[in-house]
Amino acid sequence: MSWIIGVLLVVAGAIIGFFAARYSQSKGQSGDLEEQVQQSQQRLTDYQREVAEHFATANAMVEQLADTQQRLQSYLNQSAELLEKSDVQSDLPFFAEDTIKQLRVANSLNKDHRSGRDSYSANDIPRDYTEGSSGLFSNNYEQDPEKAPSKKTS
């Protein structure tokens, strides 16, 4: 009978050992699985946060682009209106009105001063030319040897 008790104790120990090992393995694997699930959930929340930040940044950039486009459209409209007004109005003077008045007065005085001068026709010879030849280009030294320039010999 002692051998039956020994065999029963060995069988009972084997069954208890089997279940204990299985329980401990399932705890270890379930612990690993729980850790993997936690990591996956953390990555998912990080990804969702990054996507939300990306959409917020993209939305801000689109708003900025719309504002810039609106300002550009306003500028172009103002420029077009200015060009239309300049076509309708006379050209803007280069000088101020008082300067233009002074220029007109000076021009009229200058006109009076110019009218007193002799008028020349296009066919008249300019006054800086003389009737006869003179100076270096005159041929007087050939006719009169005394007036010819002297050549120095060394």
GINORVEN-V55552 format. One record per backbone hydrogen bond with DSSP energy under -0.5 kcal/mol. CO is the residue of the C=O (numbers start at 1). NH is the residue of the N-H. If there is no record, write none. Layout:
# GINORVEN-V55552
CO/NH
CO/NH
This chain:
# GINORVEN-V55552
1/5
2/6
3/7
4/8
5/9
6/10
7/11
8/12
9/13
10/14
11/15
12/16
13/17
14/18
15/19
16/20
17/21
18/22
19/23
20/24
21/25
22/26
23/27
24/28
25/29
26/30
27/31
28/32
29/33
30/34
31/35
32/36
33/37
34/38
35/39
36/40
37/41
38/42
39/43
40/44
41/45
42/46
43/47
44/48
45/49
46/50
47/51
48/52
49/53
50/54
51/55
52/56
53/57
54/58
55/59
56/60
57/61
58/62
59/63
60/64
61/65
62/66
63/67
64/68
65/69
66/70
67/71
68/72
69/73
70/74
71/75
72/76
73/77
74/78
75/79
76/80
77/81
78/82
79/83
80/84
81/85
82/86
83/87
84/88
85/89
96/100
97/101
98/102
99/103
100/104
101/105
102/106
103/107
104/108
105/109
106/110
107/111
108/112
109/113
110/114
111/115
112/116
113/116
114/117
121/124
126/129
134/137
135/138
139/142
139/143
140/144
143/145
144/147
144/148
150/152
